[in-house]
């Protein structure tokens, strides 16, 4: 490798929205993530629905009407 052209690589902190913090190595010092293996529904077995502006309900209503027509 050439000298003085690569970013420094060292310890970094990853923080999840649920509060879990762990250490990794990276060129950045800090990462913030919205979801991790501790709080992801696939790993926890709990379903989380994030419904923004009623989109899930709108989807269900649309496809319920389609199922009734058939």
LODREN-440040 format. One record per residue: residue number from 1; residue in three letters; chain; z, x, y negated of N, C-alpha, C, O, CB in turn. Coordinates in pm, 1 decimal, always signed. Glycine has a CB too. Layout:
BEGIN
+-----+------+------+----------+----------+----------+----------+----------+----------+----------+----------+----------+----------+----------+----------+----------+----------+----------+
| pos | code | unit |     n.pz |     n.px |     n.py |    ca.pz |    ca.px |    ca.py |     c.pz |     c.px |     c.py |     o.pz |     o.px |     o.py |    cb.pz |    cb.px |    cb.py |
+-----+------+------+----------+----------+----------+----------+----------+----------+----------+----------+----------+----------+----------+----------+----------+----------+----------+
| NUM |  ALA |    A |        Z |        X |        Y |        Z |        X |        Y |        Z |        X |        Y |        Z |        X |        Y |        Z |        X |        Y |
...
+-----+------+------+----------+----------+----------+----------+----------+----------+----------+----------+----------+----------+----------+----------+----------+----------+----------+
***
This chain:
BEGIN
+-----+------+------+----------+----------+----------+----------+----------+----------+----------+----------+----------+----------+----------+----------+----------+----------+----------+
| pos | code | unit |     n.pz |     n.px |     n.py |    ca.pz |    ca.px |    ca.py |     c.pz |     c.px |     c.py |     o.pz |     o.px |     o.py |    cb.pz |    cb.px |    cb.py |
+-----+------+------+----------+----------+----------+----------+----------+----------+----------+----------+----------+----------+----------+----------+----------+----------+----------+
|   1 |  UNK |    A |     +0.0 |    +83.4 |   +118.6 |     +0.0 |     +0.0 |     +0.0 |     +0.0 |    +87.5 |   -124.4 |    +56.1 |   +197.0 |   -126.4 |   +120.9 |    -94.6 |     -0.1 |
|   2 |  UNK |    A |    -64.0 |    +36.1 |   -226.9 |    -62.8 |   +107.3 |   -353.7 |    +72.6 |    +86.5 |   -420.3 |   +136.0 |    -17.9 |   -404.7 |   -178.3 |    +59.3 |   -446.0 |
|   3 |  UNK |    A |   +114.4 |   +185.4 |   -493.1 |   +243.0 |   +177.2 |   -561.9 |   +230.0 |   +100.6 |   -692.2 |   +126.2 |   +105.4 |   -758.2 |   +298.7 |   +316.8 |   -588.7 |
|   4 |  UNK |    A |   +335.2 |    +30.4 |   -728.4 |   +351.1 |    -37.7 |   -857.5 |   +252.9 |   -152.5 |   -883.7 |   +233.7 |   -190.3 |   -999.3 |   +337.4 |    +61.9 |   -966.3 |
|   5 |  UNK |    A |   +190.5 |   -208.7 |   -779.9 |   +104.5 |   -324.9 |   -803.7 |   +156.0 |   -449.5 |   -730.5 |   +110.4 |   -560.1 |   -759.5 |    -39.0 |   -294.1 |   -759.4 |
|   6 |  UNK |    A |   +248.6 |   -434.1 |   -637.9 |   +298.5 |   -545.6 |   -559.1 |   +428.1 |   -600.8 |   -619.0 |   +508.9 |   -524.9 |   -672.5 |   +321.0 |   -502.0 |   -413.7 |
|   7 |  UNK |    A |   +448.0 |   -732.4 |   -610.2 |   +572.9 |   -789.6 |   -662.2 |   +690.7 |   -746.2 |   -574.7 |   +673.8 |   -712.6 |   -457.5 |   +564.1 |   -944.8 |   -668.2 |
|   8 |  UNK |    A |   +807.5 |   -747.6 |   -632.8 |   +926.0 |   -708.0 |   -556.5 |   +961.1 |   -817.2 |   -456.2 |   +952.8 |   -936.1 |   -486.9 |  +1046.0 |   -680.0 |   -650.8 |
|   9 |  UNK |    A |  +1000.1 |   -775.8 |   -336.9 |  +1031.2 |   -865.8 |   -227.1 |  +1177.8 |   -849.6 |   -193.6 |  +1222.8 |   -740.5 |   -158.7 |   +941.8 |   -838.0 |   -103.0 |
|  10 |  UNK |    A |  +1252.7 |   -959.4 |   -204.4 |  +1394.7 |   -948.3 |   -179.5 |  +1456.6 |  -1082.5 |   -147.1 |  +1385.2 |  -1179.1 |   -120.5 |  +1463.4 |   -887.3 |   -298.0 |
|  11 |  UNK |    A |  +1588.4 |  -1089.6 |   -149.1 |  +1657.3 |  -1214.4 |   -114.0 |  +1630.3 |  -1325.2 |   -215.1 |  +1618.6 |  -1300.8 |   -335.2 |  +1807.0 |  -1190.3 |   -103.5 |
|  12 |  UNK |    A |  +1620.8 |  -1446.9 |   -163.7 |  +1597.8 |  -1563.9 |   -248.1 |  +1685.1 |  -1678.3 |   -197.5 |  +1726.3 |  -1678.8 |    -81.5 |  +1446.9 |  -1604.7 |   -248.4 |
|  13 |  UNK |    A |  +1712.8 |  -1773.7 |   -283.5 |  +1795.3 |  -1888.8 |   -249.8 |  +1709.8 |  -2014.3 |   -250.3 |  +1635.3 |  -2039.6 |   -345.0 |  +1913.4 |  -1902.8 |   -348.0 |
|  14 |  UNK |    A |  +1721.3 |  -2093.5 |   -142.8 |  +1651.9 |  -2221.8 |   -133.6 |  +1757.7 |  -2330.5 |   -142.4 |  +1856.5 |  -2328.0 |    -69.1 |  +1567.6 |  -2233.8 |     -0.6 |
|  15 |  UNK |    A |  +1736.5 |  -2427.4 |   -233.6 |  +1831.1 |  -2536.6 |   -252.5 |  +1758.0 |  -2668.4 |   -230.4 |  +1654.0 |  -2694.1 |   -291.0 |  +1895.7 |  -2531.6 |   -394.3 |
|  16 |  UNK |    A |  +1814.2 |  -2751.8 |   -142.4 |  +1756.5 |  -2882.2 |   -113.7 |  +1823.7 |  -2986.5 |   -202.8 |  +1932.5 |  -2963.2 |   -255.6 |  +1772.4 |  -2918.5 |    +36.9 |
|  17 |  UNK |    A |  +1758.7 |  -3101.0 |   -219.1 |  +1814.4 |  -3210.1 |   -298.7 |  +1942.3 |  -3266.0 |   -235.4 |  +2026.6 |  -3322.4 |   -305.2 |  +1710.8 |  -3321.7 |   -315.0 |
|  18 |  UNK |    A |  +1956.6 |  -3250.4 |   -103.2 |  +2076.5 |  -3300.6 |    -35.3 |  +2195.9 |  -3208.4 |    -54.7 |  +2308.7 |  -3246.4 |    -23.1 |  +2049.3 |  -3318.1 |   +113.1 |
|  19 |  UNK |    A |  +2173.4 |  -3089.2 |   -105.6 |  +2282.8 |  -2996.9 |   -132.7 |  +2287.0 |  -2876.0 |    -42.6 |  +2364.4 |  -2783.8 |    -68.3 |  +2410.2 |  -3067.9 |   -122.1 |
|  20 |  UNK |    A |  +2206.4 |  -2872.8 |    +62.4 |  +2205.9 |  -2758.3 |   +152.8 |  +2142.5 |  -2638.3 |    +83.8 |  +2041.2 |  -2651.3 |    +15.0 |  +2130.7 |  -2791.8 |   +283.6 |
|  21 |  UNK |    A |  +2203.1 |  -2521.4 |   +102.8 |  +2153.8 |  -2396.9 |    +43.1 |  +2142.4 |  -2292.9 |   +153.5 |  +2232.7 |  -2280.1 |   +236.2 |  +2248.3 |  -2346.6 |    -72.2 |
|  22 |  UNK |    A |  +2031.5 |  -2218.1 |   +155.7 |  +2017.2 |  -2109.6 |   +251.0 |  +1940.2 |  -1995.8 |   +187.6 |  +1872.5 |  -2011.7 |    +86.0 |  +1947.4 |  -2157.6 |   +378.7 |
|  23 |  UNK |    A |  +1952.8 |  -1880.7 |   +251.2 |  +1893.5 |  -1758.2 |   +199.5 |  +1767.3 |  -1722.6 |   +277.8 |  +1763.5 |  -1735.0 |   +400.2 |  +1994.7 |  -1642.8 |   +205.5 |
|  24 |  UNK |    A |  +1665.3 |  -1678.6 |   +206.6 |  +1541.6 |  -1629.1 |   +266.2 |  +1501.3 |  -1503.4 |   +191.4 |  +1571.6 |  -1459.5 |   +100.5 |  +1427.8 |  -1736.7 |   +261.5 |
|  25 |  UNK |    A |  +1390.3 |  -1446.5 |   +228.8 |  +1333.3 |  -1334.7 |   +153.9 |  +1201.8 |  -1380.2 |    +95.4 |  +1121.9 |  -1444.7 |   +163.4 |  +1314.1 |  -1208.6 |   +243.8 |
|  26 |  UNK |    A |  +1178.9 |  -1347.3 |    -29.8 |  +1058.9 |  -1392.0 |    -99.0 |  +1035.6 |  -1307.8 |   -223.0 |  +1118.2 |  -1223.9 |   -259.1 |  +1069.5 |  -1540.3 |   -136.1 |
|  27 |  UNK |    A |   +922.5 |  -1331.0 |   -287.7 |   +894.0 |  -1264.5 |   -414.1 |   +955.7 |  -1341.5 |   -530.4 |   +971.0 |  -1287.0 |   -639.7 |   +742.7 |  -1249.8 |   -434.2 |
|  28 |  UNK |    A |   +991.4 |  -1468.5 |   -507.3 |  +1061.8 |  -1547.8 |   -608.4 |  +1211.3 |  -1543.7 |   -579.5 |  +1251.3 |  -1521.9 |   -465.1 |  +1010.1 |  -1695.1 |   -610.8 |
|  29 |  UNK |    A |  +1292.9 |  -1564.0 |   -679.8 |  +1438.5 |  -1556.6 |   -663.2 |  +1499.3 |  -1689.4 |   -619.9 |  +1603.4 |  -1690.7 |   -554.2 |  +1503.0 |  -1511.6 |   -792.4 |
|  30 |  UNK |    A |  +1434.9 |  -1803.0 |   -656.3 |  +1496.1 |  -1932.8 |   -630.5 |  +1389.2 |  -2037.6 |   -600.6 |  +1283.0 |  -2039.4 |   -662.9 |  +1581.8 |  -1976.6 |   -750.4 |
|  31 |  UNK |    A |  +1418.8 |  -2124.4 |   -504.7 |  +1332.3 |  -2236.7 |   -469.6 |  +1415.8 |  -2363.5 |   -470.0 |  +1532.5 |  -2361.1 |   -430.8 |  +1264.3 |  -2215.0 |   -331.0 |
|  32 |  UNK |    A |  +1357.5 |  -2473.8 |   -513.6 |  +1422.1 |  -2604.5 |   -506.2 |  +1326.9 |  -2696.6 |   -431.5 |  +1211.7 |  -2713.7 |   -471.1 |  +1457.5 |  -2661.1 |   -649.5 |
|  33 |  UNK |    A |  +1376.6 |  -2756.5 |   -321.9 |  +1294.9 |  -2844.7 |   -239.9 |  +1354.1 |  -2985.2 |   -240.1 |  +1474.1 |  -3002.4 |   -261.5 |  +1283.8 |  -2790.7 |    -95.8 |
|  34 |  UNK |    A |  +1270.8 |  -3084.5 |   -216.5 |  +1316.1 |  -3222.7 |   -219.2 |  +1371.8 |  -3269.5 |    -86.5 |  +1451.8 |  -3363.1 |    -82.9 |  +1204.1 |  -3311.9 |   -260.0 |
|  35 |  UNK |    A |  +1331.3 |  -3206.4 |    +23.4 |  +1375.8 |  -3250.8 |   +155.0 |  +1374.9 |  -3132.4 |   +250.9 |  +1288.3 |  -3045.3 |   +243.0 |  +1285.9 |  -3365.5 |   +208.3 |
|  36 |  UNK |    A |  +1471.7 |  -3130.4 |   +340.7 |  +1481.7 |  -3021.3 |   +437.9 |  +1506.3 |  -3080.7 |   +576.2 |  +1508.0 |  -3202.9 |   +591.6 |  +1595.7 |  -2921.2 |   +399.2 |
|  37 |  UNK |    A |  +1525.2 |  -2996.3 |   +676.1 |  +1547.4 |  -3042.6 |   +812.9 |  +1681.3 |  -3115.8 |   +827.5 |  +1697.6 |  -3195.2 |   +920.1 |  +1541.9 |  -2924.5 |   +909.3 |
|  38 |  UNK |    A |  +1775.3 |  -3091.0 |   +739.5 |  +1904.7 |  -3158.7 |   +746.8 |  +1897.8 |  -3303.4 |   +698.9 |  +1977.3 |  -3386.5 |   +742.9 |  +2007.0 |  -3083.2 |   +664.9 |
|  39 |  UNK |    A |  +1804.8 |  -3334.4 |   +610.3 |  +1799.0 |  -3469.5 |   +554.2 |  +1666.3 |  -3540.6 |   +581.7 |  +1649.3 |  -3654.8 |   +539.0 |  +1822.5 |  -3463.4 |   +405.3 |
|  40 |  UNK |    A |  +1572.5 |  -3477.3 |   +651.0 |  +1443.6 |  -3540.3 |   +680.7 |  +1461.0 |  -3648.7 |   +787.1 |  +1528.9 |  -3625.3 |   +887.1 |  +1340.5 |  -3434.6 |   +727.8 |
|  41 |  UNK |    A |  +1401.6 |  -3766.2 |   +768.0 |  +1417.8 |  -3875.7 |   +863.7 |  +1375.3 |  -3842.2 |  +1007.1 |  +1432.5 |  -3896.1 |  +1101.8 |  +1339.9 |  -3993.3 |   +816.6 |
|  42 |  UNK |    A |  +1278.1 |  -3756.0 |  +1024.4 |  +1233.9 |  -3719.4 |  +1158.9 |  +1345.5 |  -3650.9 |  +1235.9 |  +1362.3 |  -3675.4 |  +1355.3 |  +1111.3 |  -3628.3 |  +1152.3 |
|  43 |  UNK |    A |  +1421.3 |  -3565.9 |  +1169.5 |  +1526.7 |  -3490.6 |  +1236.2 |  +1658.7 |  -3566.7 |  +1241.6 |  +1736.7 |  -3547.4 |  +1334.9 |  +1547.2 |  -3358.7 |  +1166.6 |
|  44 |  UNK |    A |  +1685.1 |  -3652.7 |  +1143.7 |  +1811.9 |  -3725.2 |  +1140.3 |  +1807.5 |  -3854.8 |  +1219.5 |  +1912.0 |  -3904.5 |  +1261.5 |  +1850.2 |  -3754.8 |   +997.9 |
|  45 |  UNK |    A |  +1689.0 |  -3910.5 |  +1240.9 |  +1677.4 |  -4036.8 |  +1311.7 |  +1701.7 |  -4157.2 |  +1223.0 |  +1697.8 |  -4270.9 |  +1270.2 |  +1772.7 |  -4039.3 |  +1425.9 |
|  46 |  UNK |    A |  +1726.5 |  -4133.9 |  +1096.2 |  +1747.4 |  -4242.1 |  +1000.7 |  +1621.6 |  -4257.7 |   +917.2 |  +1560.7 |  -4159.4 |   +875.0 |  +1871.3 |  -4214.8 |   +910.3 |
|  47 |  UNK |    A |  +1583.4 |  -4382.5 |   +894.0 |  +1463.0 |  -4406.9 |   +815.3 |  +1499.9 |  -4419.5 |   +668.8 |  +1590.3 |  -4494.6 |   +632.2 |  +1389.8 |  -4533.6 |   +863.9 |
|  48 |  UNK |    A |  +1429.3 |  -4345.5 |   +585.9 |  +1445.6 |  -4353.8 |   +441.6 |  +1315.0 |  -4405.1 |   +384.8 |  +1209.6 |  -4345.7 |   +407.6 |  +1485.0 |  -4215.5 |   +379.3 |
|  49 |  UNK |    A |  +1320.7 |  -4513.1 |   +312.3 |  +1202.6 |  -4562.9 |   +245.1 |  +1220.3 |  -4542.1 |    +96.1 |  +1314.6 |  -4593.3 |    +35.8 |  +1177.2 |  -4711.8 |   +278.4 |
|  50 |  UNK |    A |  +1131.1 |  -4468.6 |    +39.0 |  +1132.7 |  -4448.4 |   -103.9 |  +1024.7 |  -4540.5 |   -159.7 |   +905.6 |  -4510.0 |   -153.3 |  +1108.8 |  -4296.6 |   -143.1 |
|  51 |  UNK |    A |  +1067.7 |  -4651.7 |   -213.6 |   +974.4 |  -4752.2 |   -262.2 |   +964.4 |  -4740.8 |   -413.9 |  +1057.5 |  -4774.9 |   -486.9 |  +1018.8 |  -4895.0 |   -219.8 |
|  52 |  UNK |    A |   +850.3 |  -4692.6 |   -458.8 |   +828.1 |  -4676.5 |   -601.8 |   +740.0 |  -4791.6 |   -648.2 |   +627.0 |  -4807.5 |   -601.9 |   +762.9 |  -4537.7 |   -634.7 |
|  53 |  UNK |    A |   +791.5 |  -4869.8 |   -738.1 |   +718.2 |  -4980.5 |   -800.4 |   +673.1 |  -5085.8 |   -700.0 |   +570.4 |  -5150.5 |   -721.0 |   +598.0 |  -4927.2 |   -874.1 |
|  54 |  UNK |    A |   +748.3 |  -5104.5 |   -590.5 |   +718.3 |  -5210.1 |   -495.4 |   +593.7 |  -5188.1 |   -412.8 |   +535.7 |  -5285.2 |   -364.2 |   +705.5 |  -5336.7 |   -566.7 |
|  55 |  UNK |    A |   +550.6 |  -5066.4 |   -394.9 |   +426.7 |  -5039.1 |   -322.3 |   +436.9 |  -5074.4 |   -174.9 |   +340.3 |  -5122.2 |   -115.4 |   +389.2 |  -4893.8 |   -336.8 |
|  56 |  UNK |    A |   +553.8 |  -5051.2 |   -115.4 |   +570.2 |  -5082.1 |    +26.0 |   +562.3 |  -5233.1 |    +46.9 |   +494.9 |  -5279.8 |   +138.7 |   +704.4 |  -5026.6 |    +79.1 |
|  57 |  UNK |    A |   +630.3 |  -5308.5 |    -37.2 |   +625.6 |  -5454.8 |    -26.6 |   +484.8 |  -5507.7 |    -50.8 |   +440.8 |  -5600.3 |    +17.3 |   +722.9 |  -5518.7 |   -126.1 |
|  58 |  UNK |    A |   +415.5 |  -5450.7 |   -145.1 |   +278.4 |  -5491.6 |   -173.9 |   +189.2 |  -5466.3 |    -51.8 |   +105.3 |  -5549.8 |    -18.1 |   +223.9 |  -5416.0 |   -297.7 |
|  59 |  UNK |    A |   +206.9 |  -5353.3 |    +13.3 |   +131.8 |  -5319.1 |   +133.2 |   +161.0 |  -5418.6 |   +245.0 |    +69.1 |  -5467.7 |   +310.5 |   +165.0 |  -5176.7 |   +178.5 |
|  60 |  UNK |    A |   +289.4 |  -5448.1 |   +266.7 |   +327.3 |  -5541.1 |   +372.9 |   +272.5 |  -5681.2 |   +347.7 |   +224.1 |  -5746.0 |   +440.5 |   +479.0 |  -5546.5 |   +386.3 |
|  61 |  UNK |    A |   +279.4 |  -5728.8 |   +223.6 |   +226.8 |  -5861.4 |   +191.4 |    +77.2 |  -5868.6 |   +217.6 |    +28.4 |  -5967.4 |   +272.6 |   +256.3 |  -5896.7 |    +45.6 |
|  62 |  UNK |    A |     +4.4 |  -5764.9 |   +178.8 |   -140.3 |  -5762.6 |   +196.0 |   -177.4 |  -5768.4 |   +343.9 |   -267.5 |  -5843.3 |   +381.7 |   -199.7 |  -5637.3 |   +131.3 |
|  63 |  UNK |    A |   -109.9 |  -5691.0 |   +427.5 |   -144.4 |  -5687.7 |   +568.1 |    -84.0 |  -5803.3 |   +646.6 |   -134.6 |  -5836.4 |   +753.8 |   -100.4 |  -5558.1 |   +627.7 |
|  64 |  UNK |    A |    +20.5 |  -5864.8 |   +597.9 |    +70.1 |  -5987.8 |   +659.7 |    -31.4 |  -6099.8 |   +640.8 |    -54.9 |  -6178.1 |   +732.9 |   +207.0 |  -6028.2 |   +599.9 |
|  65 |  UNK |    A |    -91.5 |  -6108.4 |   +523.1 |   -194.7 |  -6208.6 |   +497.4 |   -315.4 |  -6185.3 |   +588.8 |   -372.7 |  -6281.0 |   +640.8 |   -237.9 |  -6204.9 |   +348.9 |
|  66 |  UNK |    A |   -353.3 |  -6062.2 |   +608.1 |   -468.3 |  -6029.3 |   +693.4 |   -439.7 |  -6066.6 |   +837.7 |   -529.7 |  -6112.4 |   +908.1 |   -502.9 |  -5879.7 |   +683.4 |
|  67 |  UNK |    A |   -316.8 |  -6048.1 |   +883.2 |   -281.0 |  -6080.9 |  +1021.8 |   -279.6 |  -6232.7 |  +1041.4 |   -314.5 |  -6280.9 |  +1149.2 |   -142.5 |  -6020.5 |  +1058.5 |
|  68 |  UNK |    A |   -240.6 |  -6307.1 |   +940.8 |   -237.0 |  -6452.6 |   +950.2 |   -378.1 |  -6509.7 |   +957.9 |   -400.6 |  -6606.4 |  +1030.6 |   -162.0 |  -6512.2 |   +830.6 |
|  69 |  UNK |    A |   -473.2 |  -6452.7 |   +885.2 |   -611.4 |  -6499.8 |   +886.0 |   -677.4 |  -6482.5 |  +1020.9 |   -763.5 |  -6562.4 |  +1057.5 |   -691.4 |  -6427.6 |   +781.4 |
|  70 |  UNK |    A |   -639.6 |  -6380.3 |  +1096.1 |   -702.6 |  -6352.2 |  +1225.8 |   -648.1 |  -6443.4 |  +1327.1 |   -687.5 |  -6437.0 |  +1443.5 |   -682.5 |  -6208.6 |  +1269.2 |
+-----+------+------+----------+----------+----------+----------+----------+----------+----------+----------+----------+----------+----------+----------+----------+----------+----------+
***
